[in-house]
Amino acid sequence: MIKSVLNNAIIEKLRSQEVTLMKRGEIKAVHDDDLVNFLQSLGEYDKVIAGTMKCQFCGEIITLDNIQSVFPLDGEVAYCCNSTKCYKLLIEGSSRGDGDSTS
C-alpha cells in the first residue's frame, strides 16, 4: 500500500515536470518508443486516440502514425502532422495555419 502511494506520487511529480519542461521548451525530442508515455504524461493520449486533435497548420486529424511534432502554443498542447509543408511552417516559426488544434 505504501509502495503504491509512493509510486503514484512519483508518477505525478514526473508528469508535472514533463509538462513544465514542455511549456518551457526544454523537451527537444521524444523517441517513437516513448511517444505513448509522453502523450499520457501530458494528458493528451486519449484525445489523440479518439481523433479529436488536429494539426495546427492544415487541420488533419492527428494519429500516432502522423505526429511530427508536439509543441506548446498559448498554454496549450499543439500538434504538427508529418506533412512537409506543415513541418516547414513549424520550423519557420509560424504558429498559425488553416488548422485548428482542438475539435
CYANA upper distance limits for C-alpha pairs under 8 A (distance plus 0.5 A):
  1 MET  CA      5 VAL  CA      6.81
  2 ILE  CA      6 LEU  CA      6.62
  3 LYS  CA      7 ASN  CA      6.52
  4 SER  CA      8 ASN  CA      6.64
  5 VAL  CA      9 ALA  CA      6.68
  6 LEU  CA     10 ILE  CA      6.61
  7 ASN  CA     11 ILE  CA      6.59
  8 ASN  CA     12 GLU  CA      6.65
  9 ALA  CA     13 LYS  CA      6.69
 10 ILE  CA     14 LEU  CA      6.70
 11 ILE  CA     15 ARG  CA      6.65
 12 GLU  CA     16 SER  CA      6.62
 13 LYS  CA     17 GLN  CA      6.72
 14 LEU  CA     18 GLU  CA      6.64
 15 ARG  CA     19 VAL  CA      6.73
 15 ARG  CA     41 SER  CA      5.47
 15 ARG  CA     42 LEU  CA      7.45
 16 SER  CA     20 THR  CA      6.68
 16 SER  CA     41 SER  CA      8.50
 17 GLN  CA     21 LEU  CA      6.52
 18 GLU  CA     22 MET  CA      6.63
 18 GLU  CA     27 ILE  CA      8.47
 18 GLU  CA     41 SER  CA      7.50
 18 GLU  CA     42 LEU  CA      7.97
 19 VAL  CA     23 LYS  CA      6.67
 19 VAL  CA     41 SER  CA      7.88
 19 VAL  CA     42 LEU  CA      6.49
 20 THR  CA     24 ARG  CA      6.71
 21 LEU  CA     25 GLY  CA      6.61
 21 LEU  CA     26 GLU  CA      5.50
 21 LEU  CA     27 ILE  CA      6.42
 22 MET  CA     26 GLU  CA      6.30
 22 MET  CA     27 ILE  CA      5.92
 22 MET  CA     71 PHE  CA      7.70
 22 MET  CA     72 PRO  CA      7.21
 23 LYS  CA     72 PRO  CA      6.16
 23 LYS  CA     75 GLY  CA      7.68
 25 GLY  CA     71 PHE  CA      8.38
 25 GLY  CA     72 PRO  CA      8.06
 30 VAL  CA     34 ASP  CA      6.74
 30 VAL  CA     35 LEU  CA      6.79
 30 VAL  CA     38 PHE  CA      8.06
 31 HIS  CA     35 LEU  CA      6.87
 34 ASP  CA     38 PHE  CA      6.56
 35 LEU  CA     39 LEU  CA      6.60
 36 VAL  CA     40 GLN  CA      6.58
 36 VAL  CA     45 TYR  CA      7.15
 37 ASN  CA     41 SER  CA      6.56
 38 PHE  CA     42 LEU  CA      7.00
 39 LEU  CA     43 GLY  CA      6.75
 39 LEU  CA     44 GLU  CA      5.54
 39 LEU  CA     45 TYR  CA      5.22
 40 GLN  CA     44 GLU  CA      6.30
 40 GLN  CA     45 TYR  CA      5.38
 40 GLN  CA     46 ASP  CA      8.17
 44 GLU  CA     48 VAL  CA      6.81
 45 TYR  CA     49 ILE  CA      6.70
 46 ASP  CA     50 ALA  CA      6.46
 47 LYS  CA     51 GLY  CA      6.77
 47 LYS  CA     52 THR  CA      5.97
 47 LYS  CA     53 MET  CA      6.70
 48 VAL  CA     52 THR  CA      6.64
 48 VAL  CA     53 MET  CA      6.14
 48 VAL  CA     62 ILE  CA      6.70
 48 VAL  CA     63 THR  CA      6.33
 48 VAL  CA     64 LEU  CA      7.70
 49 ILE  CA     63 THR  CA      7.12
 49 ILE  CA     64 LEU  CA      8.04
 51 GLY  CA     61 ILE  CA      6.52
 51 GLY  CA     62 ILE  CA      6.97
 51 GLY  CA     63 THR  CA      7.29
 52 THR  CA     61 ILE  CA      7.42
 52 THR  CA     62 ILE  CA      8.20
 52 THR  CA    102 THR  CA      7.21
 52 THR  CA    103 SER  CA      5.84
 53 MET  CA     61 ILE  CA      6.37
 53 MET  CA     62 ILE  CA      6.04
 53 MET  CA     79 TYR  CA      8.16
 53 MET  CA    101 SER  CA      6.33
 53 MET  CA    102 THR  CA      5.92
 53 MET  CA    103 SER  CA      6.74
 54 LYS  CA     58 CYS  CA      8.44
 54 LYS  CA     59 GLY  CA      5.51
 54 LYS  CA     60 GLU  CA      5.77
 54 LYS  CA     61 ILE  CA      4.85
 54 LYS  CA     62 ILE  CA      5.61
 54 LYS  CA     79 TYR  CA      7.19
 54 LYS  CA     80 CYS  CA      8.48
 54 LYS  CA     99 GLY  CA      7.34
 54 LYS  CA    100 ASP  CA      6.66
 54 LYS  CA    101 SER  CA      5.27
 54 LYS  CA    102 THR  CA      6.74
 54 LYS  CA    103 SER  CA      7.75
 55 CYS  CA     59 GLY  CA      5.21
 55 CYS  CA     60 GLU  CA      5.75
 55 CYS  CA     61 ILE  CA      6.88
 55 CYS  CA     62 ILE  CA      6.67
 55 CYS  CA     78 ALA  CA      7.90
 55 CYS  CA     79 TYR  CA      5.55
 55 CYS  CA     80 CYS  CA      5.29
 55 CYS  CA     81 CYS  CA      5.92
 55 CYS  CA     99 GLY  CA      6.38
 55 CYS  CA    100 ASP  CA      7.31
 55 CYS  CA    101 SER  CA      6.33
 56 GLN  CA     78 ALA  CA      6.81
 56 GLN  CA     79 TYR  CA      6.20
 56 GLN  CA     80 CYS  CA      6.36
 56 GLN  CA     95 SER  CA      7.95
 56 GLN  CA     96 ARG  CA      7.09
 56 GLN  CA     97 GLY  CA      6.53
 56 GLN  CA     98 ASP  CA      7.82
 56 GLN  CA     99 GLY  CA      5.24
 56 GLN  CA    100 ASP  CA      5.88
 56 GLN  CA    101 SER  CA      5.43
 57 PHE  CA     80 CYS  CA      7.31
 57 PHE  CA     86 CYS  CA      6.18
 57 PHE  CA     89 LEU  CA      8.03
 57 PHE  CA     95 SER  CA      8.27
 57 PHE  CA     96 ARG  CA      6.67
 57 PHE  CA     97 GLY  CA      4.32
 57 PHE  CA     98 ASP  CA      5.84
 57 PHE  CA     99 GLY  CA      5.11
 57 PHE  CA    100 ASP  CA      7.91
 58 CYS  CA     86 CYS  CA      7.35
 58 CYS  CA     97 GLY  CA      6.75
 58 CYS  CA     98 ASP  CA      5.74
 58 CYS  CA     99 GLY  CA      4.88
 58 CYS  CA    100 ASP  CA      8.36
 59 GLY  CA     98 ASP  CA      7.02
 59 GLY  CA     99 GLY  CA      4.08
 59 GLY  CA    100 ASP  CA      6.13
 59 GLY  CA    101 SER  CA      7.69
 60 GLU  CA     81 CYS  CA      7.67
 60 GLU  CA     99 GLY  CA      7.80
 62 ILE  CA     66 ASN  CA      6.70
 62 ILE  CA     67 ILE  CA      6.70
 62 ILE  CA     79 TYR  CA      7.87
 62 ILE  CA     81 CYS  CA      6.95
 63 THR  CA     67 ILE  CA      6.76
 66 ASN  CA     81 CYS  CA      5.90
 66 ASN  CA     82 ASN  CA      5.75
 67 ILE  CA     79 TYR  CA      7.54
 67 ILE  CA     80 CYS  CA      6.82
 67 ILE  CA     81 CYS  CA      5.39
 67 ILE  CA     82 ASN  CA      6.40
 68 GLN  CA     79 TYR  CA      8.12
 68 GLN  CA     80 CYS  CA      6.05
 68 GLN  CA     81 CYS  CA      5.52
 68 GLN  CA     82 ASN  CA      5.16
 68 GLN  CA     87 TYR  CA      7.82
 69 SER  CA     79 TYR  CA      6.24
 69 SER  CA     80 CYS  CA      5.50
 69 SER  CA     81 CYS  CA      7.37
 69 SER  CA     82 ASN  CA      8.46
 70 VAL  CA     77 VAL  CA      7.33
 70 VAL  CA     78 ALA  CA      6.27
 70 VAL  CA     79 TYR  CA      5.18
 70 VAL  CA     80 CYS  CA      6.97
 71 PHE  CA     77 VAL  CA      6.36
 71 PHE  CA     78 ALA  CA      5.75
 71 PHE  CA     79 TYR  CA      6.75
 72 PRO  CA     76 GLU  CA      6.07
 72 PRO  CA     77 VAL  CA      5.34
 72 PRO  CA     78 ALA  CA      6.30
 73 LEU  CA     77 VAL  CA      6.68
 73 LEU  CA     78 ALA  CA      6.50
 73 LEU  CA     95 SER  CA      7.94
 78 ALA  CA    101 SER  CA      6.28
 79 TYR  CA    101 SER  CA      7.27
 80 CYS  CA     86 CYS  CA      6.96
 80 CYS  CA     87 TYR  CA      6.99
 80 CYS  CA     90 LEU  CA      7.83
 81 CYS  CA     86 CYS  CA      7.18
 81 CYS  CA     87 TYR  CA      7.69
 82 ASN  CA     86 CYS  CA      7.73
 82 ASN  CA     87 TYR  CA      7.18
 83 SER  CA     87 TYR  CA      6.67
 84 THR  CA     88 LYS  CA      6.53
 85 LYS  CA     89 LEU  CA      6.91
 86 CYS  CA     90 LEU  CA      6.82
 87 TYR  CA     91 ILE  CA      6.65
 88 LYS  CA     92 GLU  CA      6.57
 89 LEU  CA     93 GLY  CA      6.87
 89 LEU  CA     94 SER  CA      5.89
 89 LEU  CA     95 SER  CA      8.20
 90 LEU  CA     94 SER  CA      6.12
 90 LEU  CA     95 SER  CA      7.16
